[in-house]
Amino acid sequence: MKKLIAKLQPIGRALMLPIAVLPVAALLLRLGQPDLLNLPAIAAAGDAIFSNLGLLFALGVAVGLARENHGAAGLAGVVGYLVATQGAKVLIDVPPEITANIPEQFKALVSETFRAKELSKLSVPVGLLSGLIAGWAYNRFSEIRLPSYLAFFGGRRFVPIVSGFAGLAVAFVFGFGLTVVSVRRAGVPLRRALSLALASDTISIAVMELVDNAFILLVPGALAAGLGDGRFWWSLAASLAVAFVLTVPVNRALIARGRGHAVVHGLH
């Protein structure tokens, strides 16, 4: 028990850093209300803190856990949090009834708002997890040495890279988790819900990304082309078009087998 408490103490100390900001944010939010100073700018300043708690925890916990409280860990925490939240947002399925009576030009905006609202419920847990991963990654990899041709990415620069890849894993866990919860509400057994969520996103996305990147690799000079080079733009457009064409039969096969996005939408 004592060993467990000793291991948890650094986490407790790390949490003190972002938590110390909350009283100031609460004070600003309250003072700006109409019944006190009636200053919307002050209220907005306080609300900005509470609206970005996940990001603050990712940054503060990472710095608090890192040796010497180094800022590179904070950067890694922010990278992991942004990758995790934006990746999970894409994976969240929007129930069809949410956009059923919405004009076509506003459906994308409504879908984006729904995803952001769903994800906001988990912003603090994602921030905490991102901060813990970044702090651990800094203590583990901040002195790593890579081969000479990759030396630029060695040491502390390697930490945000690790956090970014870890953020992808967190994004899939939370993105699939929210989809599974929605499907489970329709009375689908857990095993079936996990299978549907996995098939609706992973297989389709994986096929498209593999084809897309393979096409770019096969076009001579596409990887080295800059934004001002026409080769960059036509190879990108062509790779997406080829990937789309090859992904359509994959999605049709999934739907025919009782899986895929259309099936998941019908269970919301």
C-alpha positions as CSV (number, residue, x, y, z in Angstrom):
1,M,0.0,0.0,0.0
2,K,2.8,2.4,0.9
3,K,4.5,1.7,-2.4
4,L,1.3,2.4,-4.3
5,I,0.8,5.7,-2.5
6,A,4.5,6.6,-3.1
7,K,3.9,6.0,-6.9
8,L,0.7,8.1,-6.9
9,Q,2.3,11.1,-5.1
10,P,4.0,12.5,-8.3
11,I,0.7,12.4,-10.1
12,G,-0.9,14.3,-7.2
13,R,1.8,16.9,-7.3
14,A,1.4,17.2,-11.1
15,L,-2.3,17.8,-10.8
16,M,-1.7,20.7,-8.4
17,L,-0.3,22.8,-11.3
18,P,-3.4,23.0,-13.5
19,I,-5.8,22.9,-10.5
20,A,-4.1,26.1,-9.2
21,V,-5.5,28.0,-12.2
22,L,-9.1,27.1,-11.5
23,P,-9.8,29.6,-8.6
24,V,-8.6,32.5,-10.7
25,A,-10.8,31.4,-13.6
26,A,-13.8,31.0,-11.3
27,L,-13.2,34.5,-9.9
28,L,-13.0,36.1,-13.3
29,L,-16.1,34.3,-14.5
30,R,-18.1,35.4,-11.4
31,L,-16.9,39.0,-11.4
32,G,-17.9,39.5,-15.1
33,Q,-21.5,38.6,-14.5
34,P,-24.2,41.2,-14.9
35,D,-25.1,41.3,-11.2
36,L,-21.5,42.3,-10.3
37,L,-19.1,44.2,-12.6
38,N,-21.1,43.4,-15.8
39,L,-18.0,43.1,-17.8
40,P,-18.4,40.4,-20.5
41,A,-14.7,40.5,-21.4
42,I,-13.8,39.4,-17.9
43,A,-16.5,36.7,-17.8
44,A,-15.3,35.4,-21.2
45,A,-11.7,35.3,-19.9
46,G,-12.8,33.0,-17.0
47,D,-15.0,30.9,-19.2
48,A,-12.1,30.4,-21.6
49,I,-10.2,28.5,-18.9
50,F,-13.2,26.2,-18.1
51,S,-13.8,25.6,-21.9
52,N,-10.2,24.3,-22.3
53,L,-9.7,22.3,-19.1
54,G,-8.6,19.3,-21.1
55,L,-5.8,21.2,-22.8
56,L,-4.7,22.7,-19.5
57,F,-4.6,19.4,-17.8
58,A,-2.6,17.9,-20.7
59,L,-0.1,20.7,-20.4
60,G,0.1,21.0,-16.7
61,V,0.2,17.3,-15.8
62,A,2.9,16.6,-18.4
63,V,5.1,19.5,-17.1
64,G,4.4,18.4,-13.5
65,L,5.5,14.8,-14.1
66,A,8.5,15.5,-16.2
67,R,12.0,15.7,-14.8
68,E,13.0,19.3,-14.1
69,N,9.5,20.2,-15.1
70,H,10.7,20.7,-18.7
71,G,8.5,22.5,-21.2
72,A,9.2,19.9,-23.9
73,A,6.9,17.6,-21.9
74,G,4.2,20.3,-22.0
75,L,4.5,20.5,-25.8
76,A,4.2,16.8,-26.0
77,G,1.1,16.8,-23.8
78,V,-0.6,19.4,-26.1
79,V,0.4,17.4,-29.2
80,G,-1.1,14.2,-27.7
81,Y,-4.3,15.9,-26.6
82,L,-4.9,17.6,-30.0
83,V,-4.2,14.4,-31.9
84,A,-6.5,12.4,-29.6
85,T,-9.4,14.8,-29.6
86,Q,-9.4,15.6,-33.3
87,G,-8.9,12.0,-34.2
88,A,-11.7,10.8,-31.9
89,K,-14.0,13.5,-33.3
90,V,-13.7,12.1,-36.8
91,L,-14.6,8.6,-35.6
92,I,-17.8,9.7,-33.8
93,D,-20.9,8.7,-35.7
94,V,-23.7,11.2,-35.9
95,P,-27.2,9.8,-35.5
96,P,-29.3,10.4,-38.6
97,E,-32.1,12.1,-36.6
98,I,-29.7,14.9,-35.6
99,T,-29.5,16.1,-39.2
100,A,-32.9,14.8,-40.4
101,N,-34.7,18.2,-40.7
102,I,-31.6,20.4,-41.2
103,P,-31.0,22.1,-44.6
104,E,-28.3,20.5,-46.7
105,Q,-25.9,23.5,-46.4
106,F,-26.0,23.3,-42.6
107,K,-25.7,19.5,-42.1
108,A,-21.9,19.5,-41.9
109,L,-22.0,22.3,-39.3
110,V,-24.6,20.5,-37.2
111,S,-22.7,17.2,-37.4
112,E,-19.5,19.0,-36.3
113,T,-21.3,20.6,-33.4
114,F,-22.7,17.3,-32.3
115,R,-19.3,15.7,-32.4
116,A,-17.7,18.5,-30.5
117,K,-20.4,18.4,-27.8
118,E,-20.0,14.6,-27.4
119,L,-16.2,14.9,-27.2
120,S,-16.4,17.8,-24.7
121,K,-17.8,15.3,-22.1
122,L,-14.4,13.5,-22.2
123,S,-12.0,16.4,-22.7
124,V,-10.7,16.4,-19.1
125,P,-10.1,12.6,-19.0
126,V,-8.4,12.8,-22.4
127,G,-6.3,15.7,-21.1
128,L,-5.3,13.8,-18.0
129,L,-4.3,10.8,-20.0
130,S,-2.4,12.9,-22.6
131,G,-0.5,14.6,-19.7
132,L,0.4,11.3,-18.0
133,I,1.6,9.8,-21.3
134,A,3.7,12.9,-22.2
135,G,5.2,13.1,-18.7
136,W,6.1,9.4,-18.9
137,A,7.4,9.8,-22.5
138,Y,9.7,12.7,-21.5
139,N,11.2,10.8,-18.5
140,R,11.7,7.7,-20.7
141,F,12.8,9.1,-24.1
142,S,14.2,12.6,-23.5
143,E,17.8,11.3,-23.7
144,I,17.3,8.8,-26.5
145,R,19.9,8.7,-29.3
146,L,18.9,7.9,-32.9
147,P,21.0,7.0,-35.9
148,S,22.9,9.9,-37.5
149,Y,20.4,10.4,-40.3
150,L,17.6,10.8,-37.8
151,A,19.7,12.6,-35.2
152,F,17.5,15.8,-35.5
153,F,14.6,13.9,-34.0
154,G,16.5,12.5,-31.1
155,G,16.5,13.6,-27.5
156,R,13.7,15.9,-26.3
157,R,12.4,16.3,-29.9
158,F,11.5,12.6,-29.9
159,V,9.0,13.1,-27.0
160,P,6.2,14.9,-28.9
161,I,6.5,12.2,-31.6
162,V,5.9,9.5,-29.1
163,S,3.0,11.5,-27.6
164,G,1.5,12.0,-31.1
165,F,1.4,8.3,-31.8
166,A,0.0,7.6,-28.4
167,G,-2.6,10.2,-29.1
168,L,-3.7,8.2,-32.1
169,A,-4.3,5.2,-29.9
170,V,-6.3,7.3,-27.4
171,A,-8.3,8.7,-30.3
172,F,-9.3,5.3,-31.5
173,V,-10.2,4.1,-28.0
174,F,-12.4,7.1,-27.3
175,G,-13.8,7.4,-30.8
176,F,-14.8,3.8,-30.9
177,G,-15.9,3.9,-27.3
178,L,-18.5,6.7,-28.1
179,T,-19.7,4.7,-31.1
180,V,-20.1,1.5,-29.1
181,V,-22.0,3.4,-26.4
182,S,-24.5,4.7,-29.0
183,V,-25.0,1.3,-30.5
184,R,-25.4,-0.4,-27.1
185,R,-28.3,2.0,-26.4
186,A,-30.1,0.4,-29.2
187,G,-30.0,-2.9,-27.3
188,V,-27.1,-4.5,-29.4
189,P,-25.0,-7.0,-27.4
190,L,-21.5,-5.7,-26.4
191,R,-19.6,-8.1,-28.7
192,R,-21.8,-7.2,-31.7
193,A,-21.5,-3.5,-30.9
194,L,-17.7,-3.7,-30.8
195,S,-17.6,-5.6,-34.1
196,L,-19.9,-3.0,-35.8
197,A,-17.9,-0.1,-34.5
198,L,-14.6,-1.6,-35.6
199,A,-15.9,-2.4,-39.1
200,S,-17.7,0.9,-39.6
201,D,-14.5,2.9,-39.2
202,T,-11.3,1.0,-39.2
203,I,-11.5,-1.2,-42.3
204,S,-12.8,1.5,-44.6
205,I,-10.3,4.1,-43.3
206,A,-7.4,1.7,-43.4
207,V,-8.0,0.7,-47.0
208,M,-8.3,4.3,-48.1
209,E,-5.1,5.4,-46.3
210,L,-3.1,2.4,-47.6
211,V,-4.2,3.0,-51.2
212,D,-3.7,6.8,-50.9
213,N,-0.2,6.5,-49.4
214,A,0.8,3.7,-51.8
215,F,-0.1,5.8,-54.8
216,I,1.9,8.8,-53.5
217,L,4.9,6.5,-53.0
218,L,4.6,5.2,-56.6
219,V,4.6,8.7,-58.2
220,P,8.2,9.7,-58.9
221,G,9.0,12.9,-56.9
222,A,5.6,13.2,-55.3
223,L,7.0,12.9,-51.7
224,A,9.7,15.6,-52.3
225,A,7.3,18.0,-54.2
226,G,6.5,21.3,-52.5
227,L,3.3,23.2,-52.3
228,G,4.3,25.3,-55.3
229,D,4.8,22.2,-57.4
230,G,2.0,21.0,-59.6
231,R,3.1,17.4,-59.1
232,F,2.2,17.7,-55.4
233,W,-1.4,18.8,-56.1
234,W,-2.3,16.4,-59.0
235,S,-0.7,13.4,-57.3
236,L,-2.7,14.2,-54.1
237,A,-5.9,14.6,-56.0
238,A,-5.3,11.4,-58.0
239,S,-4.4,9.4,-55.0
240,L,-7.6,10.4,-53.2
241,A,-9.7,9.6,-56.2
242,V,-8.1,6.2,-56.7
243,A,-8.5,5.5,-52.9
244,F,-12.2,6.5,-53.0
245,V,-12.9,4.2,-56.0
246,L,-11.3,1.2,-54.3
247,T,-12.9,1.9,-51.0
248,V,-16.5,1.9,-52.4
249,P,-16.6,-1.8,-52.9
250,V,-15.2,-2.4,-49.5
251,N,-18.0,-0.3,-47.9
252,R,-20.6,-2.1,-50.0
253,A,-19.2,-5.5,-48.8
254,L,-19.3,-4.4,-45.2
255,I,-23.0,-3.2,-45.6
256,A,-23.9,-6.5,-47.3
257,R,-22.5,-8.3,-44.3
258,G,-24.6,-6.2,-41.9
259,R,-21.8,-3.8,-41.0
260,G,-20.5,-0.4,-42.1
261,H,-21.5,3.2,-41.4
262,A,-25.1,2.8,-42.8
263,V,-25.8,-0.1,-40.4
264,V,-24.4,1.8,-37.4
265,H,-26.4,4.9,-38.3
266,G,-29.6,2.8,-38.3
267,L,-28.9,1.6,-34.7
268,H,-28.5,5.1,-33.2
